[in-house]
Amino acid sequence: MARRKNQSRPNKMRHLITKLNPKSPVSEQYRTVRTNLQFASVDNDLKSMIVTSSGPGEGKSMTTANLAVVYAQQGKKVLLIDADLRKPTAHYTFRLDNLRGLSNILVGEHALEETVNRTEMENLDVISCGPIPPNPSELLGSRKMQSLLKEATMSYDLVIFDTPPVLAVTDAQILADIVDGSILVIRSNVTEYEPAEKAKEALEPAHAKLLGTVLNDREKKASNYYYYYGTN
C-alpha cells in the first residue's frame, strides 16, 4: 500500500514546462498556439475561452495551464478558472489548496475577489474548483456564472476555463455558449478520429467560435515538436 501511494504521488505533481523552461521547443510551440489564436480572433476581441477535449487523459488541463502562462508572459493579465467541477486539477498544478473556489462563488458563498489565488507567475491568477458540487452542469449554466464571467472580463485581459471533456458531460458546451472562443485538445495515438469529430460537432453549434485544435503528445522527431496547432 505504501508503495502504491508513492507511485501515485507523482501523478499529482504537475509541472509547467512554460514556467520551468520557457526556452524549450515545447514552450515555443505554446507561444505559437498563442500567436495563432490571436490571428484566429483578429476580428473579435478574445476576452474569454474554454479548453476542452473529447475524452479524459488527452492533456487539456496542462494545455490550459501552459497557455495561461504564455499569455501572462506576454504581459496580459490572465485569470485561469478550473471549471472542471468533477475532476479538478488546477490546485495540483499551481500548488494551491482547494478549500474555496468556483463552486463557492456560484452558490453565493464567496465573491470573486475572495477566491482568486495569486501565483508565482506575474500577471497570472487562478481560481480553483472549490468543493465538488452535486450539480455541476446546473451551476455552470446559471445566471451567477454569466455574471461571474462579466465581472472577470472587466478585471482581466483574458479568462481561460479548463472544462471537462465535451463528450462526457455537457459542461463544456454550456460554457462555450457564453465565452468568446473554444479550443479542442486531442492526443496523438490516444484520441480516435470519430470521438474527435463528434467533439468538434458538439462545439460548433455553441455561441463561441471553435478557434482550432491542439495536437498534444506528438512523437518527437528531429523535424517536429510535441505540439501542433491547427484551425478548423
Phi and psi in degrees as a GROMACS rama.xvg file:
@    title "Ramachandran Plot"
@    xaxis  label "Phi"
@    yaxis  label "Psi"
@TYPE xy
-63.0021  -41.4569  ALA-2
-63.9439  -40.6292  ARG-3
-63.7677  -40.3707  ARG-4
-64.0851  -41.7843  LYS-5
-65.3123  -34.292  ASN-6
-70.4569  -32.1006  GLN-7
-81.1951  -19.6774  SER-8
-61.6522  -43.7816  ARG-9
-59.5391  -25.8587  PRO-10
-63.2267  -27.2758  ASN-11
-91.6059  -11.207  LYS-12
-90.6187  95.038  MET-13
-100.592  131.197  ARG-14
-111.299  136.022  HIS-15
-95.7272  107.118  LEU-16
-62.309  -35.817  ILE-17
-69.274  -22.278  THR-18
-89.7257  -44.7173  LYS-19
-76.6428  -35.034  LEU-20
-141.942  73.5268  ASN-21
-66.0011  -13.8887  PRO-22
-97.5917  3.87326  LYS-23
-73.0153  158.901  SER-24
-58.0337  -36.1645  PRO-25
-67.336  -42.2931  VAL-26
-61.7168  -37.6525  SER-27
-64.3204  -35.2433  GLU-28
-69.0842  -34.2994  GLN-29
-64.0014  -37.9211  TYR-30
-67.0103  -33.2016  ARG-31
-64.7918  -41.7793  THR-32
-59.8283  -44.9402  VAL-33
-57.7821  -45.449  ARG-34
-63.6063  -43.0567  THR-35
-66.0635  -34.0718  ASN-36
-65.4486  -36.963  LEU-37
-65.9755  -38.6426  GLN-38
-68.5796  -38.9327  PHE-39
-66.5857  -24.8624  ALA-40
-114.164  29.7066  SER-41
-61.9968  -31.4733  VAL-42
-88.3994  -7.27336  ASP-43
-132.051  147.026  ASN-44
-80.6355  108.194  ASP-45
-81.8515  98.8825  LEU-46
-104.01  -18.5595  LYS-47
-152.329  146.846  SER-48
-157.503  158.698  MET-49
-110.434  153.131  ILE-50
-122.665  126.906  VAL-51
-141.126  -177.489  THR-52
-147.439  173.063  SER-53
-76.7858  -37.9145  SER-54
-143.676  -179.397  GLY-55
-74.2049  159.76  PRO-56
74.5581  21.9874  GLY-57
-105.195  0.320342  GLU-58
92.2917  18.1973  GLY-59
-70.4418  -32.5213  LYS-60
-71.1551  -41.716  SER-61
-70.7801  -32.6981  MET-62
-64.0598  -43.4139  THR-63
-58.058  -49.1389  THR-64
-63.9856  -43.8942  ALA-65
-70.0287  -34.2837  ASN-66
-64.4977  -41.5394  LEU-67
-59.6033  -40.4199  ALA-68
-64.7459  -46.6492  VAL-69
-69.6758  -30.0769  VAL-70
-67.138  -41.516  TYR-71
-64.8967  -37.9152  ALA-72
-63.9754  -25.4373  GLN-73
-77.1193  -10.7729  GLN-74
103.604  1.40121  GLY-75
-81.3031  144.498  LYS-76
-84.1682  115.085  LYS-77
-118.38  139.082  VAL-78
-119.997  119.029  LEU-79
-98.5287  125.906  LEU-80
-115.178  123.817  ILE-81
-82.0023  98.508  ASP-82
-98.2646  14.4536  ALA-83
-86.5657  87.7833  ASP-84
-81.5614  13.5268  LEU-85
-115.427  -47.6491  ARG-86
-134.987  73.0472  LYS-87
-71.1846  150.649  PRO-88
-136.826  -13.0354  THR-89
-59.5436  -33.9319  ALA-90
-68.1454  -27.9367  HIS-91
-71.529  -46.3816  TYR-92
-60.0443  -42.7368  THR-93
-103.74  11.833  PHE-94
56.3988  53.1064  ARG-95
-114.916  158.833  LEU-96
-81.5773  165.062  ASP-97
-123.2  35.4091  ASN-98
-73.6069  -32.3298  LEU-99
-145.758  146.45  ARG-100
-171.634  -142.982  GLY-101
-57.7801  -44.4231  LEU-102
-61.3463  -35.1619  SER-103
-65.9851  -38.0626  ASN-104
-64.8009  -44.2703  ILE-105
-70.0333  -23.2481  LEU-106
-97.5501  3.41107  VAL-107
84.8242  15.2526  GLY-108
-81.4935  -32.4696  GLU-109
-139.137  155.006  HIS-110
-88.1438  165.998  ALA-111
-53.585  -51.2006  LEU-112
-64.9587  -20.2739  GLU-113
-80.5197  -15.7866  GLU-114
-109.313  -8.56729  THR-115
-70.4558  131.875  VAL-116
-108.071  125.952  ASN-117
-76.3209  141.558  ARG-118
-110.035  174.879  THR-119
-67.4701  -20.3224  GLU-120
-82.2798  127.836  MET-121
-62.9948  137.942  GLU-122
77.6005  1.72119  ASN-123
-118.285  118.788  LEU-124
-114.924  156.319  ASP-125
-134.862  137.607  VAL-126
-112.983  117.482  ILE-127
-76.5308  177.872  SER-128
-66.307  -40.6646  CYS-129
82.9428  -176.048  GLY-130
-54.9222  133.775  PRO-131
-69.5887  121.793  ILE-132
-87.3955  164.251  PRO-133
-80.4595  -12.0677  PRO-134
-133.893  62.8021  ASN-135
-56.6561  -46.6658  PRO-136
-61.5284  -41.7029  SER-137
-64.6932  -39.7046  GLU-138
-66.4116  -43.5483  LEU-139
-68.7942  -25.4888  LEU-140
-92.6354  7.55404  GLY-141
-82.8218  164.375  SER-142
-65.0004  -29.9044  ARG-143
-61.4949  -36.4944  LYS-144
-65.0321  -42.6455  MET-145
-63.9864  -41.4674  GLN-146
-69.5027  -34.3215  SER-147
-62.6716  -45.5977  LEU-148
-62.2138  -42.2491  LEU-149
-61.8652  -43.0211  LYS-150
-65.6499  -42.3944  GLU-151
-66.1704  -40.8691  ALA-152
-71.1913  -15.7091  THR-153
-79.2896  -23.7183  MET-154
-102.521  -18.8835  SER-155
-125.975  152.75  TYR-156
-73.2769  -33.0459  ASP-157
-147.959  133.697  LEU-158
-115.302  123.095  VAL-159
-116.41  127.198  ILE-160
-104.694  129.729  PHE-161
-90.2013  119.574  ASP-162
-119.182  161.446  THR-163
-65.531  163.521  PRO-164
-55.6242  138.402  PRO-165
-70.2157  -27.9136  VAL-166
-85.7468  -14.8821  LEU-167
-81.7103  -44.479  ALA-168
-143.703  172.032  VAL-169
-88.6091  -0.174714  THR-170
-55.3222  -46.2783  ASP-171
-64.14  -40.3371  ALA-172
-64.9397  -36.9095  GLN-173
-62.2448  -46.367  ILE-174
-72.6412  -30.8611  LEU-175
-62.1866  -22.2035  ALA-176
-77.4818  -13.7609  ASP-177
-120.044  -7.23606  ILE-178
-98.8805  177.759  VAL-179
-88.173  -21.7804  ASP-180
-164.592  163.523  GLY-181
-137.807  150.672  SER-182
-125.754  137.118  ILE-183
-109.346  123.324  LEU-184
-98.6408  131.305  VAL-185
-125.908  150.826  ILE-186
-112.995  129.198  ARG-187
-59.4713  132.711  SER-188
66.3995  9.93254  ASN-189
-122.801  -54.6345  VAL-190
-71.3586  126.79  THR-191
-88.5045  158.051  GLU-192
-60.9202  -45.7307  TYR-193
-63.3272  -46.804  GLU-194
-62.4364  -36.8674  PRO-195
-63.3424  -41.6259  ALA-196
-66.85  -40.8399  GLU-197
-65.7514  -36.986  LYS-198
-65.0982  -42.4251  ALA-199
-61.2308  -44.0646  LYS-200
-65.9586  -33.5708  GLU-201
-68.2779  -31.5591  ALA-202
-85.8198  -25.2447  LEU-203
-61.1259  -37.7926  GLU-204
-71.363  -13.153  PRO-205
-68.2442  160.3  ALA-206
-60.7947  -39.3074  HIS-207
-70.234  143.413  ALA-208
-73.3447  133.144  LYS-209
-77.4427  104.451  LEU-210
-75.0093  -28.0083  LEU-211
158.327  -171.642  GLY-212
-124.646  151.407  THR-213
-117.07  122.203  VAL-214
-88.2762  117.149  LEU-215
-105.123  146.072  ASN-216
65.8207  34.7569  ASP-217
-70.3729  144.136  ARG-218
-60.9983  131.402  GLU-219
-78.6501  128.451  LYS-220
-131.31  170.589  LYS-221
-62.5791  -26.575  ALA-222
-100.715  1.2835  SER-223
-146.867  177.008  ASN-224
-117.656  -177.34  TYR-225
-73.516  -31.4711  TYR-226
-118.305  141.149  TYR-227
-136.96  136.765  TYR-228
-109.791  136.324  TYR-229
-138.703  139.137  GLY-230
-85.5385  159.569  THR-231
